[in-house]
Amino acid sequence: MCFYADKRQTDVAVTEIREVASQSDEDATAGVQLYYVTMVDLIFQFLSHTIDIKSSKLIDKLVTRDILSLDERKKIKGERRTDARVDGLLMMLSYKSAAEFQSFLTILGEGGQQSVTDVVHQVLDRVGRTGENPLQYTHGKTGLCKFQASSSSRKYDK
């Protein structure tokens, strides 16, 4: 009888250890996802406060290089406020490929905003995401991070 009780207690302990280990793996995965979402938000916020779309004619250059469509250009230009235009542009860029995002950075650099481009490249290099579109969130499945603009209720409808 004692042997059976010890075995049962051992089985319970092993089961509890497995549950804790499984939970730790889930917590670690959630932590990685949270970290990446935070990095996405950081880059989004950085770009929204630093890029200059007026003086560099950024939107027109993006259309010329087929990164934005004419309809996307129209949506952006239809916004009255500059910050709404920038946020709209960034939301549209979140739907673009990594190559298109890299072209966006190249155009930024050519337009006199190389320091902004350098910061984004350094962050991506530091977190091991070089060559990716950091505005996309695709950890484990295709999907996008949705951002709420803090100052108003701007949204991008695709």
PEPE-V657577 format. One record per backbone hydrogen bond with DSSP energy under -0.5 kcal/mol. NH is the residue of the N-H (numbers start at 1). CO is the residue of the C=O. If there is no record, write none. Layout:
nh=(NH	NH)
co=(CO	CO)
This chain:
nh=(5	6	7	8	9	10	11	12	13	14	15	16	17	18	19	20	21	22	23	24	25	26	27	28	29	30	31	32	33	34	35	36	37	38	39	40	41	42	43	44	45	46	47	48	49	50	50	51	53	57	58	59	61	62	63	64	65	66	67	68	73	74	75	76	77	78	79	85	86	87	88	89	90	91	92	93	94	95	96	101	102	103	104	105	106	107	108	109	110	111	112	113	114	116	117	118	119	120	121	122	123	124	125	126	127	128	129	132	134	136	137	138	140	147	149	149	154	157	158)
co=(1	2	3	4	5	6	7	8	9	10	11	12	13	14	15	16	17	18	19	20	21	22	23	24	25	26	27	28	29	30	31	32	33	34	35	36	37	38	39	40	41	42	43	44	45	46	47	47	51	54	53	53	57	58	59	60	61	63	62	62	69	70	71	72	73	74	76	81	82	83	84	85	86	87	88	89	90	92	93	97	98	99	100	101	102	103	104	105	106	107	109	108	109	113	113	114	115	116	117	118	119	120	121	122	123	125	124	129	132	133	143	136	138	145	147	154	152	155	156)
